[in-house]
Amino acid sequence: MYIHKLNIGNVELENNILLAPMAGVTDLSFRKICKKYGNPSLVCTEMISSKGLFYNDKKTEQFLELNQEKRPIAIQIFGSDPQIMGKAAKIVEQHGDIIDINFGCPAPKVVKNGDGSKLLLNLELLGKIVKAVVENTNKPVTAKIRKGWDDENIVAVDAAKIIEEAGAKAITVHGRTREQYYSGKVDLDIIKKVKETVKIPVIGNGDIKSASDAIKMFEYTGVDGIMIGRGILGKPWEIHDIIDELIENKKPMEKSPIEKLNIIKEHIELAVQEKGEYIGIREMRKHICWYLKNLKDSSKVRQIINQLETKEEVINSLNAYFETL
């Protein structure tokens, strides 16, 4: 009833549960772990600067490394110059299956440049950006927006109309304003209004951490799919559990300590392969903290791991800690 295939343009997704792009989180190693243990139908890169691509910035281009990654995958780009966004679309289309435009990021360093959710205050420019991207690629284009900038600027419905008219094939709505960031409750009413307004698929996003949250989103808003982000941090298998529960109506089994440990170690190996030991271990620290959250006496081992610098040290500490569980 809830789980079904979803078509975004000419791309058929095997289910309608998607992994949200998250800056500093959804890198190659995390996406691989989520695909293996969670089975979202679509994963998305971290947001990629269109200006970085336009000016051949090597750090920006690293976001396009999709080595042996299971498809389909969406490439998310951001920027506020339609011409540069169009050129960025041409650059990234050979790497992914879908091009997503970020109109939702609330980060100060993004909005101060007029990018991300700041474009919700300039819907005319937002429409030009979508049109430019659509005209410069043969891949389906999607967009991710928020409810609005603040309570005085609730523009999701108007933005969705413009995005659809400009040629996008789907839209994701996060039910909070930029001013809210991630605080307060997600507004399901605005997501419902967007769904009732446009004909392209609408994907609901925000506060989905369990099967019951997913059901609430589906039933109240009528969305075609859902996108899960922060709800799976430290639990990359959660999407699989939600899909199983929605299909079979039974609670999933809790992961055993040894299962969790093996997944963490696999994630560490992938991160080190991708980024080298120095960067990989440092970037894994936050993931390990999420994995260990709510486990017995985990605060002590988290403090220790945050000081360690080698893969061997981290894995030895994890092995010793998990033996106590």
Protein Blocks (a to p, Z undefined) as FASTA:
>chain_A
ZZccddehjbccfbfcdcdddehklgmklmmmmmmmnopabdcdddddfklmmnopaklm
mmmpcghiacddddddddjbfklmmmmmmmmmmmmmbdcddfkbfbfklmmnopajllmm
mmklmmmmmmmmmmmccbdcdddddfblblmlccklmmmmmmmmnopabdcddfbdfklo
mgcjddfklmmmmmmmpmbdcddeehiabfklmmmmmmmnopabdcdfklmgoiamlmmm
mmmmmmnopacddddfklmmmmmmmmmmmmmmmnojklmmmmmmmmmmmmmgoiahklmm
mmmmmmpcbfklmmmmmmmmmmmZZ
